[in-house]
């Protein structure tokens, strides 16, 4: 058996995987962790960990949080676990009363189910995982351990603070919550690197303990909160100045003072080194809240690209897609595809591909029905949707990804080579006169068919609307004129500090007509080029601030009443 092959679950006791979910970035999950999650029947974890692992689990997995969700009175997740929560006063035969999570894990494993017990960082450094493993062993429940990236190692790496260098150094890890006087004395007497797990409001106390134990007050120190996520923030100071630094940054006092932080003490955390090594927080859109007003299906790949630039995308649907009011025209056209009525079918959007695919499935058809028919796609995303359907397009614009670009490459009708002169154009209820007129000019007959309707989506939550109008977002990406009109219609006009990025001249014109200042325009009409253009804008903005000696801030921090935070990068 391969060492990465999951063992079979027992018919009675099931199987438990103690899994390290890493410090917060979902990309740090190991391949083995993803494998275990994909076969799990039940997930047991704290809420913040569930957010990291949930996407790799099966759709019908049961989700059991070990802590109460302050935003909900019910368990999140698609499954409804039938589990008994045993409180600390209850007793279960042969099972130590460690804490509720241990009982939840074993209850979940009964009946042969596979359980993933996920913890932040690495199970070997979790305060309770070992006791939960002992409880499983006492109950005869088989288990395994999948290590993860430890928080005390991963967070400094994302903060640009190496723990060792070519000279080597002693590295000590200290949990400020449980450290004894002897522990502080030992690390205070050392000149090695000290990695301290603490909370934001206790890190100054930990610094004081180190100074009292012998460390010099001018010893460099970095403090990182929300490490490895796009909410990460790092302050560079010394043991003697960290309290004042956090106060000046208005990080303290704060209701969020109980948030966990990782502090690194030693010469390797000096500010001069971080200027060169801070690779994560120096991303072009780091921490930017970017509004993506599109349909949810369309925004996924764009959001992934924005995350790669360090942004925090917020998908707010402005357009809802619905079937046509009279489906008979679409039904006749799909039947015409099968009977050989068309030479070409042209897809102008991902939604058009989805509409035809759904109609195919309704009739029990699949991609084989396209045999003998030439297929055109208006751009890369539409082409990808076709490939996912099992259809390789014959024509994708070589230049501009638009109806005009498609027409430039479209061949004229030739009665010698083209036995049929008709094109099927499934589209939205919004007219496509440019493409239809161009095809007719090339000699083709066009069946211009409404395959779906686009309607204005419901307004987003009040909190989101207030953020849009109040300058809570750093940028908005407009991918069509309709997204401009619909966003303004359902949520209001974005604040003037918000960076407005448009996919092309027509969209920019609509934005300006609505009183918006356009800051960024894509060099070509592509959502990915639009995201690239916004990243270039962010990079230049950051470089200008550094050159002027100003703090690097996000656009939203310029709005009236916003906190001006000096972020060390």
QUIZIVEN-V638934 format. One record per backbone hydrogen bond with DSSP energy under -1.0 kcal/mol. CO is the residue of the C=O (numbers start at 0). NH is the residue of the N-H. E is the energy in kcal/mol with one decimal. If there is no record, write none. Layout:
co=(CO | CO)
nh=(NH | NH)
e=(E | E)
This chain:
co=(1 | 9 | 11 | 13 | 14 | 15 | 16 | 17 | 18 | 21 | 24 | 25 | 29 | 30 | 31 | 32 | 33 | 36 | 40 | 41 | 42 | 43 | 44 | 45 | 46 | 48 | 49 | 52 | 53 | 57 | 60 | 61 | 63 | 68 | 80 | 86 | 91 | 95 | 98 | 98 | 99 | 100 | 101 | 102 | 103 | 104 | 112 | 113 | 113 | 114 | 115 | 116 | 118 | 120 | 121 | 122 | 127 | 128 | 129 | 130 | 131 | 132 | 133 | 134 | 135 | 141 | 143 | 145 | 149 | 149 | 150 | 152 | 153 | 154 | 155 | 164 | 169 | 171 | 173 | 174 | 174 | 179 | 180 | 181 | 182 | 183 | 184 | 192 | 193 | 194 | 195 | 196 | 197 | 198 | 198 | 201 | 202 | 203 | 204 | 205 | 206 | 207 | 208 | 209 | 210 | 215 | 216 | 218 | 219 | 220 | 221 | 222 | 223 | 224 | 225 | 228 | 232 | 234 | 236 | 237 | 240 | 241 | 242 | 243 | 244 | 245 | 245 | 246 | 253 | 255 | 256 | 258 | 260 | 261 | 262 | 263 | 264 | 265 | 266 | 269 | 270 | 272 | 272 | 273 | 276 | 279 | 282 | 284 | 287 | 288 | 288 | 289 | 290 | 291 | 291 | 294 | 298 | 299 | 300 | 301 | 302 | 303 | 305 | 305 | 306 | 308 | 309 | 311 | 313 | 317 | 319 | 321 | 326 | 327 | 328 | 329 | 330 | 331 | 332 | 333 | 334 | 335 | 342 | 343 | 344 | 346 | 348 | 349 | 350 | 351 | 352 | 353 | 354 | 355 | 356 | 357 | 358 | 359 | 365 | 366 | 367 | 369 | 373 | 374 | 374 | 375 | 378 | 379 | 380 | 381 | 382 | 383 | 385 | 386 | 394 | 399 | 401 | 402 | 403 | 413 | 420 | 421 | 421 | 422 | 423 | 424 | 426 | 426 | 431 | 432 | 433 | 434 | 435 | 436 | 437 | 438 | 439 | 441 | 444 | 446 | 448 | 452 | 454 | 460 | 461 | 462 | 463 | 464 | 465 | 466 | 467 | 473 | 474 | 475 | 477 | 479 | 480 | 481 | 482 | 483 | 484 | 485 | 486 | 494 | 498 | 499 | 499 | 500 | 501 | 503 | 504 | 505 | 506 | 507 | 508 | 509 | 510 | 511 | 519 | 523 | 525 | 526 | 527 | 528 | 529 | 530 | 531 | 532 | 533 | 534 | 535 | 536 | 537 | 538 | 539 | 540 | 541 | 542 | 543 | 544 | 553 | 554 | 558)
nh=(4 | 13 | 110 | 9 | 114 | 143 | 116 | 145 | 118 | 120 | 27 | 28 | 33 | 34 | 35 | 36 | 37 | 39 | 61 | 115 | 63 | 117 | 65 | 49 | 50 | 52 | 53 | 55 | 56 | 60 | 78 | 42 | 44 | 71 | 82 | 89 | 94 | 97 | 101 | 102 | 103 | 104 | 105 | 106 | 107 | 108 | 14 | 40 | 41 | 16 | 43 | 18 | 20 | 21 | 124 | 125 | 131 | 132 | 133 | 134 | 135 | 136 | 137 | 138 | 140 | 15 | 17 | 19 | 152 | 153 | 154 | 156 | 157 | 158 | 160 | 167 | 192 | 194 | 196 | 177 | 178 | 183 | 184 | 185 | 186 | 187 | 188 | 171 | 264 | 173 | 262 | 175 | 260 | 201 | 202 | 205 | 206 | 207 | 208 | 209 | 210 | 211 | 212 | 214 | 213 | 218 | 239 | 238 | 265 | 236 | 263 | 234 | 261 | 232 | 228 | 231 | 224 | 222 | 220 | 241 | 244 | 245 | 246 | 247 | 248 | 250 | 251 | 249 | 256 | 258 | 200 | 199 | 197 | 223 | 195 | 221 | 193 | 268 | 269 | 273 | 274 | 275 | 276 | 277 | 278 | 282 | 285 | 287 | 311 | 473 | 474 | 313 | 476 | 293 | 315 | 298 | 302 | 303 | 304 | 305 | 306 | 307 | 308 | 310 | 309 | 284 | 286 | 289 | 291 | 456 | 454 | 452 | 330 | 331 | 332 | 333 | 334 | 335 | 336 | 337 | 338 | 340 | 373 | 423 | 375 | 377 | 352 | 353 | 354 | 355 | 356 | 357 | 358 | 359 | 360 | 361 | 362 | 364 | 368 | 369 | 370 | 372 | 344 | 393 | 394 | 346 | 382 | 383 | 384 | 385 | 386 | 387 | 390 | 389 | 376 | 401 | 405 | 406 | 407 | 417 | 444 | 342 | 343 | 446 | 345 | 448 | 450 | 451 | 435 | 436 | 437 | 438 | 439 | 440 | 441 | 443 | 442 | 412 | 422 | 424 | 426 | 321 | 319 | 464 | 465 | 466 | 467 | 468 | 469 | 471 | 494 | 498 | 290 | 500 | 502 | 483 | 484 | 485 | 486 | 487 | 488 | 489 | 490 | 497 | 475 | 518 | 519 | 477 | 521 | 507 | 508 | 509 | 510 | 511 | 512 | 513 | 515 | 514 | 501 | 525 | 529 | 530 | 531 | 532 | 533 | 534 | 535 | 536 | 537 | 538 | 539 | 540 | 541 | 542 | 543 | 544 | 545 | 546 | 547 | 549 | 556 | 557 | 561)
e=(-2.1 | -1.4 | -1.8 | -1.2 | -3.1 | -2.0 | -2.8 | -3.1 | -2.5 | -2.8 | -2.1 | -1.5 | -2.1 | -2.2 | -2.5 | -2.5 | -2.0 | -1.1 | -2.4 | -2.6 | -3.2 | -1.9 | -1.3 | -2.3 | -1.7 | -1.9 | -2.4 | -1.7 | -1.7 | -1.5 | -1.0 | -2.8 | -1.6 | -1.7 | -1.2 | -1.7 | -2.2 | -1.7 | -1.2 | -1.1 | -2.7 | -2.6 | -1.9 | -2.7 | -2.4 | -1.5 | -2.0 | -2.4 | -1.9 | -3.1 | -2.8 | -2.5 | -3.1 | -1.9 | -1.7 | -1.0 | -2.1 | -2.4 | -2.2 | -2.0 | -2.1 | -2.6 | -2.5 | -1.5 | -2.8 | -2.1 | -2.9 | -2.4 | -1.3 | -3.4 | -2.1 | -1.4 | -2.0 | -1.6 | -2.9 | -1.7 | -1.8 | -3.1 | -3.1 | -1.4 | -1.5 | -2.1 | -2.2 | -2.2 | -2.4 | -2.1 | -1.5 | -2.7 | -3.0 | -3.0 | -2.7 | -2.6 | -2.8 | -1.5 | -1.1 | -2.1 | -2.2 | -2.0 | -2.0 | -1.8 | -2.1 | -2.6 | -1.4 | -2.6 | -1.3 | -1.9 | -2.7 | -1.8 | -2.1 | -3.0 | -2.1 | -2.4 | -2.1 | -1.8 | -1.5 | -2.0 | -2.3 | -2.2 | -2.5 | -1.5 | -2.5 | -2.4 | -1.6 | -2.8 | -1.9 | -2.1 | -1.4 | -1.4 | -1.7 | -1.9 | -2.7 | -2.2 | -2.2 | -2.2 | -3.3 | -1.9 | -2.2 | -1.8 | -1.6 | -1.7 | -1.8 | -1.0 | -2.0 | -2.0 | -2.2 | -1.6 | -1.8 | -2.2 | -3.7 | -2.2 | -1.6 | -2.8 | -2.3 | -1.6 | -1.5 | -1.4 | -2.7 | -2.0 | -1.9 | -2.3 | -2.3 | -1.5 | -1.0 | -2.1 | -1.9 | -2.2 | -2.6 | -1.6 | -3.0 | -2.1 | -2.8 | -3.6 | -2.4 | -2.4 | -2.0 | -2.3 | -2.0 | -2.0 | -1.6 | -1.4 | -1.9 | -2.9 | -2.5 | -2.4 | -2.6 | -1.9 | -1.4 | -2.3 | -2.5 | -2.2 | -2.5 | -2.6 | -1.7 | -2.5 | -2.6 | -1.8 | -1.4 | -3.2 | -2.1 | -1.9 | -1.8 | -2.4 | -1.9 | -2.5 | -1.7 | -2.8 | -2.2 | -2.4 | -1.9 | -1.8 | -2.4 | -2.3 | -2.8 | -1.1 | -2.8 | -1.7 | -2.4 | -2.2 | -1.7 | -3.0 | -3.2 | -2.6 | -1.5 | -3.1 | -2.4 | -1.9 | -3.1 | -1.3 | -2.3 | -3.1 | -2.0 | -2.4 | -2.3 | -2.2 | -1.3 | -2.4 | -1.7 | -2.9 | -2.8 | -2.5 | -2.4 | -2.6 | -3.3 | -2.2 | -2.5 | -1.8 | -2.2 | -2.3 | -2.3 | -3.1 | -1.9 | -2.6 | -2.9 | -2.5 | -1.5 | -1.2 | -2.4 | -2.8 | -2.0 | -2.3 | -2.0 | -2.5 | -2.5 | -1.5 | -2.5 | -2.2 | -2.1 | -3.2 | -2.1 | -2.5 | -2.5 | -1.9 | -2.3 | -2.5 | -2.2 | -1.1 | -2.3 | -1.9 | -2.7 | -2.3 | -2.1 | -2.0 | -2.2 | -2.3 | -2.0 | -2.2 | -2.5 | -2.1 | -2.4 | -2.4 | -2.3 | -2.2 | -2.3 | -2.4 | -2.3 | -1.8 | -2.3 | -2.5 | -1.8 | -2.7 | -1.6 | -1.8 | -2.3)
